[in-house]
Amino acid sequence: MTRPGTNPRTKASTLAVLIPFFNERDYLPRTLATLLAQSRPPDEVILVDNGSTDGSGDWCRQWASFTAFTRVSILQEDRPGKIHALRKGLDQVRSDLVATWDADIEYPPHYLELGERMLRNGKSDVAAAMAVYLHGPPHQGWHSVYRWVMPLLSHWFPTKCLTGGGGQLFRTALLRMAGGFDAEKWPCVLLDHEVMHRVFHFGKTVYDPQFWCLHSERRGDRKAVRWTVWERFLYLYMPPAGLEWFFYRFLKPRLQRRRQDQLSLRLQPWQHAETVS
């Protein structure tokens, strides 16, 4: 029997791209240009405006009116927090697969085609394809090595998330079975890791050196949205049976005490602080 959310290898899958954004007028054009350049065009594009005040939403509506994509949705989610925007967008997804993109990341032209192939060629228990986050040219220096190191690490840490939410491509049904994006369960930063913790109950992840994306370097100080070295070490080496305790009894209270909630993801040091509220 085929696991829910999977497709026989002979059946073509449909694919959605989900992009939440907040005040990304300066970065959305570049990201959406990489979407238009995909060798495998998406079957639907869902953009979710999370209360932007810089004209991002109007720009996206204008962009959508000129794009050749069959289904483009521009949604509005005024509850502040990326998790709310992701949840609203996921509710609208009709496709078999859904790629979550960030509005300030560049994706190579083969990204969707390769990600879909990784899931289609994988076993029925593969729930997500995970991209390698790069911060520089993919074929130069350390970045070239890093593309091969991360897939190797994924074999050593098979139940751990090694990439961010902007580089994840899911089987939609399995993501929904895992609970999707749940602000009541996880109101903190590191949402991408908590979501994958739940997804791992329903399937595995796959990595590939050619499946990468180019992360934005605009944020120099990420202390407000990251965990400590000790917390990351504990996460990596925590046995699967202990991860429920790790996330909900250990990490969540610590992040809440440090006020590292979803609003921390809206902090943009290059803009005025009042745009966060």
C-alpha positions as CSV (number, residue, x, y, z in Angstrom):
1,M,0.0,0.0,0.0
2,T,1.3,3.5,-0.8
3,R,1.8,5.7,2.2
4,P,-0.6,8.7,2.2
5,G,0.9,11.7,0.5
6,T,3.1,9.7,-1.9
7,N,2.6,9.0,-5.5
8,P,3.4,6.0,-7.6
9,R,6.6,6.7,-9.5
10,T,4.8,6.5,-12.8
11,K,2.4,9.3,-11.8
12,A,3.4,12.9,-12.3
13,S,3.1,15.0,-9.2
14,T,1.9,18.5,-8.8
15,L,4.0,21.1,-7.0
16,A,3.3,24.3,-5.1
17,V,5.7,27.0,-4.0
18,L,4.7,28.8,-0.7
19,I,6.4,32.1,0.0
20,P,5.5,34.1,3.2
21,F,6.9,37.7,3.3
22,F,7.0,40.7,5.5
23,N,8.4,44.0,4.2
24,E,10.5,42.3,1.5
25,R,10.0,44.8,-1.4
26,D,13.8,45.0,-2.0
27,Y,14.3,41.2,-2.2
28,L,11.1,39.7,-3.6
29,P,11.9,40.7,-7.2
30,R,15.1,38.7,-7.2
31,T,13.6,35.7,-5.5
32,L,10.6,35.7,-7.9
33,A,12.9,36.0,-10.9
34,T,14.5,32.7,-9.8
35,L,11.0,31.3,-9.6
36,L,10.3,32.3,-13.2
37,A,13.6,30.7,-14.3
38,Q,12.8,27.2,-12.9
39,S,13.2,24.4,-15.4
40,R,10.2,22.8,-13.7
41,P,7.5,25.5,-13.3
42,P,5.3,25.2,-10.2
43,D,1.7,24.3,-10.6
44,E,0.7,26.9,-8.1
45,V,2.3,29.8,-6.4
46,I,1.1,31.0,-3.0
47,L,2.4,34.3,-1.6
48,V,1.3,35.3,1.9
49,D,1.7,38.9,3.0
50,N,2.2,39.0,6.7
51,G,1.3,42.6,7.3
52,S,3.8,44.4,5.1
53,T,4.0,48.2,5.2
54,D,6.5,48.7,2.4
55,G,4.3,48.0,-0.6
56,S,5.4,44.4,-0.9
57,G,1.8,43.1,-1.3
58,D,1.0,45.6,-4.0
59,W,4.1,44.7,-5.9
60,C,3.3,41.0,-5.7
61,R,-0.2,41.6,-7.0
62,Q,1.2,43.5,-9.9
63,W,3.7,40.8,-10.5
64,A,1.0,38.1,-10.4
65,S,-1.0,40.0,-13.1
66,F,1.8,39.6,-15.6
67,T,3.1,36.1,-14.8
68,A,2.3,33.2,-16.9
69,F,1.8,30.8,-14.0
70,T,-1.7,29.2,-14.1
71,R,-2.5,29.6,-10.4
72,V,-1.1,32.4,-8.3
73,S,-2.6,33.4,-5.0
74,I,-1.8,36.5,-3.0
75,L,-3.1,36.0,0.6
76,Q,-3.2,38.4,3.5
77,E,-2.3,37.2,7.0
78,D,-2.3,40.1,9.5
79,R,-1.5,38.1,12.6
80,P,2.2,38.9,13.0
81,G,4.5,35.9,12.8
82,K,5.8,33.8,9.9
83,I,4.2,30.6,11.3
84,H,0.7,32.2,10.8
85,A,1.5,33.1,7.2
86,L,2.8,29.6,6.5
87,R,-0.2,28.0,8.1
88,K,-2.6,30.1,6.0
89,G,-0.7,29.3,2.9
90,L,-0.5,25.6,3.5
91,D,-4.3,25.5,4.0
92,Q,-4.6,26.7,0.4
93,V,-2.2,24.2,-1.2
94,R,-3.8,21.7,-3.6
95,S,-0.6,20.1,-4.9
96,D,1.0,16.8,-4.0
97,L,4.3,18.6,-3.1
98,V,4.9,22.0,-1.5
99,A,8.2,23.9,-1.4
100,T,8.6,26.5,1.3
101,W,10.7,29.4,0.1
102,D,12.0,32.5,1.8
103,A,11.5,35.9,0.1
104,D,15.2,36.8,0.3
105,I,16.8,33.5,-1.0
106,E,17.9,32.8,-4.6
107,Y,17.1,29.4,-6.0
108,P,19.0,27.8,-9.0
109,P,16.9,27.0,-12.1
110,H,17.1,23.2,-11.4
111,Y,15.8,23.6,-7.8
112,L,12.2,22.4,-8.2
113,E,13.0,19.8,-10.9
114,L,15.7,18.2,-8.8
115,G,13.6,18.4,-5.5
116,E,10.7,16.7,-7.2
117,R,12.9,14.0,-8.6
118,M,14.5,13.4,-5.2
119,L,11.0,12.7,-3.8
120,R,9.8,10.8,-6.8
121,N,12.8,8.5,-6.9
122,G,13.0,8.1,-3.2
123,K,11.2,5.4,-1.2
124,S,7.7,5.8,0.0
125,D,8.9,6.8,3.5
126,V,10.8,9.9,2.2
127,A,8.8,12.9,3.5
128,A,11.0,15.9,2.4
129,A,13.9,17.0,0.2
130,M,16.2,19.3,2.1
131,A,18.4,21.9,0.3
132,V,21.9,22.9,1.4
133,Y,22.0,26.5,2.5
134,L,24.9,28.3,0.9
135,H,26.3,31.8,1.6
136,G,28.5,32.0,-1.4
137,P,29.2,30.7,-5.0
138,P,28.3,27.0,-5.1
139,H,31.3,25.9,-7.1
140,Q,34.0,27.9,-5.3
141,G,36.1,27.1,-2.3
142,W,34.5,26.0,0.9
143,H,31.0,26.3,-0.5
144,S,31.8,23.6,-3.1
145,V,33.0,21.3,-0.3
146,Y,30.1,22.2,1.9
147,R,27.5,21.0,-0.7
148,W,29.0,17.5,-0.3
149,V,29.5,17.6,3.5
150,M,25.9,18.2,4.4
151,P,24.5,15.1,2.7
152,L,27.1,13.1,4.5
153,L,26.2,14.6,7.8
154,S,22.5,13.8,7.1
155,H,23.5,10.1,7.2
156,W,25.1,10.6,10.7
157,F,22.1,12.6,12.0
158,P,19.2,11.0,10.1
159,T,16.5,12.3,12.5
160,K,17.8,15.9,12.6
161,C,17.0,18.9,10.4
162,L,20.2,20.3,8.9
163,T,18.7,23.2,6.8
164,G,16.3,26.1,7.2
165,G,12.7,26.4,6.3
166,G,13.5,28.2,3.1
167,G,15.1,25.1,1.7
168,Q,12.5,22.4,2.4
169,L,10.2,20.6,-0.1
170,F,7.5,18.4,1.5
171,R,5.0,15.8,0.5
172,T,2.0,17.9,1.3
173,A,-0.1,15.1,2.9
174,L,2.7,14.1,5.2
175,L,3.3,17.7,6.3
176,R,-0.4,18.0,7.1
177,M,-0.4,14.6,8.9
178,A,2.4,15.9,11.1
179,G,0.4,19.0,12.1
180,G,1.8,21.5,9.7
181,F,2.6,24.9,11.1
182,D,1.2,25.2,14.6
183,A,1.6,28.4,16.6
184,E,0.1,27.0,19.7
185,K,2.5,24.1,19.8
186,W,5.5,26.1,18.8
187,P,5.5,30.0,19.1
188,C,9.3,30.3,19.1
189,V,12.1,30.7,16.6
190,L,13.7,27.5,15.1
191,L,10.3,26.6,13.7
192,D,12.0,24.8,10.8
193,H,13.6,22.3,13.2
194,E,10.4,21.8,15.3
195,V,8.3,21.1,12.2
196,M,10.8,18.6,10.9
197,H,10.8,16.9,14.3
198,R,7.1,16.1,13.8
199,V,7.5,15.3,10.1
200,F,10.2,12.7,11.0
201,H,7.4,10.6,12.6
202,F,6.0,10.1,9.1
203,G,9.1,9.8,6.9
204,K,12.7,10.5,6.2
205,T,14.6,13.3,4.5
206,V,16.9,13.3,1.5
207,Y,19.8,15.6,0.6
208,D,21.8,16.0,-2.6
209,P,25.0,18.1,-3.3
210,Q,23.2,19.7,-6.3
211,F,20.1,20.6,-4.3
212,W,21.1,24.0,-2.8
213,C,19.9,27.6,-2.5
214,L,21.8,30.8,-2.0
215,H,21.0,32.4,1.4
216,S,20.8,36.2,1.9
217,E,23.7,37.7,3.8
218,R,21.8,40.9,4.8
219,R,21.4,40.0,8.4
220,G,24.7,40.3,10.2
221,D,23.6,39.6,13.7
222,R,21.3,36.6,14.1
223,K,21.5,36.2,17.9
224,A,17.8,37.0,18.2
225,V,16.8,34.0,16.1
226,R,19.3,31.2,16.9
227,W,20.1,28.8,19.6
228,T,23.2,28.4,21.7
229,V,26.1,26.1,20.9
230,W,25.1,23.9,23.8
231,E,21.5,23.7,22.7
232,R,22.5,22.8,19.1
233,F,25.0,20.2,20.4
234,L,22.3,18.6,22.6
235,Y,19.9,18.6,19.6
236,L,22.3,16.8,17.3
237,Y,23.2,14.1,19.7
238,M,19.8,13.6,21.4
239,P,18.4,10.1,20.7
240,P,15.1,10.2,18.9
241,A,13.2,9.1,22.0
242,G,14.4,12.2,23.8
243,L,13.4,14.8,21.2
244,E,9.9,15.3,22.6
245,W,11.5,16.3,25.9
246,F,14.2,18.3,24.2
247,F,11.8,20.5,22.1
248,Y,8.8,21.0,24.5
249,R,10.3,20.6,28.0
250,F,13.8,21.9,27.5
251,L,14.2,24.2,24.4
252,K,10.8,25.9,24.3
253,P,11.0,27.3,27.9
254,R,14.5,28.5,27.3
255,L,13.6,30.3,24.1
256,Q,10.6,31.9,25.7
257,R,12.7,33.1,28.6
258,R,15.0,34.8,26.1
259,R,12.0,36.2,24.3
260,Q,12.9,34.4,21.1
261,D,9.4,34.2,19.8
262,Q,8.0,34.4,16.2
263,L,8.2,38.2,16.3
264,S,12.0,37.9,16.5
265,L,11.9,36.7,12.9
266,R,10.4,40.0,11.9
267,L,13.3,42.1,13.4
268,Q,15.0,43.7,10.5
269,P,18.0,45.7,11.8
270,W,18.4,47.6,8.5
271,Q,14.9,49.0,8.9
272,H,13.1,51.0,11.7
273,A,12.2,49.0,14.7
274,E,8.6,50.3,14.6
275,T,7.8,48.1,11.6
276,V,8.0,45.0,13.8
277,S,4.8,45.7,15.7
